[in-house]
Amino acid sequence: MRADQYIRQQIANYLNGLGVEISEDKVPLERPKLAEHGDLASSVAMELARTLRRAPRQIAEELVQKISWDPFYVASVEVAGPGFVNFRYGAGYLRQAVREILEAGEAFGRSDWGGGKRIQFEFVSANPTGPLNVVSARAAAVGDVLASLHEAVGYKVEREYYVNDAGRQVRLLGQSVSSRYMSLLGLDEPFPEEGYHGDYVKDLAREIVESYGDKFAKMPAEQRHRELAQIALEKMIAQHQEAMKAYRVQFDVWFRESKLRESKEHEKVLAYFAEKGLSYEKDGAIWFRATQFGDEKDRVLVTREGEPTYFLVDIAYHRNKFERGFDIVHDLWGPDHHGYIPRMKAAVQALGIEPERFQVSIIQQVNLLRGGELVKMSKRAGQIIEMKELIEEVGVDVARFFFLMRRISAPLDFDIDLAKKQSDENPVYYVQYAHARICNILRYAEERGVSLPAEANLELLREPEEFDVVKKMLEYPDVISGAARFLEPHRLTTYLQELAASFHRFYHEHRVVSDDADLTAARLELTRAVRVVLANGLKMMNVTAPERM
């Protein structure tokens, strides 16, 4: 049993004996921000003061005095302030935790409160009309880790990438590539006013010339645009897939918009809305009564030219998701999509789907800094800063870790100079070095012929720095659970830095391998446990845990 479970159980049992009905999970218990306030603290006395019609401090003192606290779990318990009850872990519990972490191994930190519910995370989903940018890199890291966190707490997870391979953007890509293609053949074709700039368009045109020669030059312009659009599109999609693979993101599904259109799913949505009286005609267009579901205005589904809007197709896509049996559909969108949330929530509700089953997170922009200055331009991609360039410069581990270090709702400043440093200033290096240092300690012990007993005497772990490391490791399951529940993967990067710092402090104060064989064995067990937690946390982020640095 965990110490927090034990404490909640004791408090609940005592209060129930007084006639106060409270379940264990409703007993408030949290980690204080200041170490001098103990390892755990409860405000239960203050919350029950009105019910019991007594001063909270009096209730707290009674809890301390009348409950027989097991010293294995609780070394000390005291009343503080207006009625907080502060607890310190028992040494026996901390020592046992080391063994339990080692026994659990890769399973340490995992739970099953997700209950096997199916959740889909759709993320990145960048238009395949250009290279992936740094916001896509952040979205990929965040989406992938959120999915892993939910797997760790018992959800059945699918990762999906929605490929916008139809519509106006694709037509513009075909026109842009066609203009560059014709130019390479010495022929003139105007570049579209809203076309795609950047060297990558010229590269696509060059590859097409190398593969097909002048095959498309004599075609009617519209046909040439269509055929070049499809060729360019497939090349760009392949690039996106390769980029995600190199970035260690494995999508379960690459869902194509074109397939959705081919199966006429958007027309089924139109028919459904018409049948339910949720659409109407106005000015030659068909509108959705979005205001009935909380949106600020009604939205166009089909233009006066008879073209289905992107919104209509997107409604059909989300209907398709829920028809696939997901309990929760979670979309991660870019910073320019804030206004799109109310209309999509309105559409999902209009489809008869419970609103809480559709969730959206906005991933804010990324500012790349070099020498303290904002990096404004990509070498290859024109106005966007290309993901591939950044990854090649700093590496996958660093990129993934850095993109996870801030709340997703906040803009992120990515310091390229810091990312490339091989020192303790770089948080990725700092965490990975802690893991490598542990591996080095274990190798050193093996080289010295240290033989470990079947069961180390952990009673020899007595130093404050040793217990601080164990206390920090005990936080890991709650970090994973909280990061999943509140969609905050940055909790994991912060935690790993804190655990690394705690281990480095212990290492600087105490020798692990010494002439005392029994103490050496105990500290090696502690050190191995830290390695387990560091490796688990890094693996959750798909960041490597190096054994040498």
Secondary structure, DSSP 8 states (H G I E B T S, - for coil): --HHHHHHHHHHHHHHHTT----GGGS--B--SSGGG-SEEE-HHHHHHHHHTS-HHHHHHHHHHHS---TTTEEEEEEETTTEEEEEE-HHHHHHHHHHHHHHGGGTT---TTTT-EEEEE-----TTS--BHHHHHHHHHHHHHHHHHHHTT-EEEEEEEE--SSHHHHHHHHHHHHHHHHHTT------TT---SHHHHHHHHHHHHHHTTTTTTS-HHHHHHHHHHHHHHHHHHHHHHHHHHTT---SEEEEHHHHHHTTHHHHHHHHHHHTT-EEEETTEEEE-GGGGT-SS-EEEE-TTS-B-HHHHHHHHHHHHHHTT-SEEEEEE-GGGTTHHHHHHHHHHHTT--GGGEEEEE---EEEEETTEE----SSSTTS-BHHHHHHHH-HHHHHHHHTSS-TTS-EEEEHHHHT--STTSHHHHHHHHHHHHHHHHHHHHHTT----SS--GGG---HHHHHHHHHHHTHHHHHHHHHHTT-THHHHHHHHHHHHHHHHHHHHS-SS-S-HHHHHHHHHHHHHHHHHHHHHHHHTT----S--
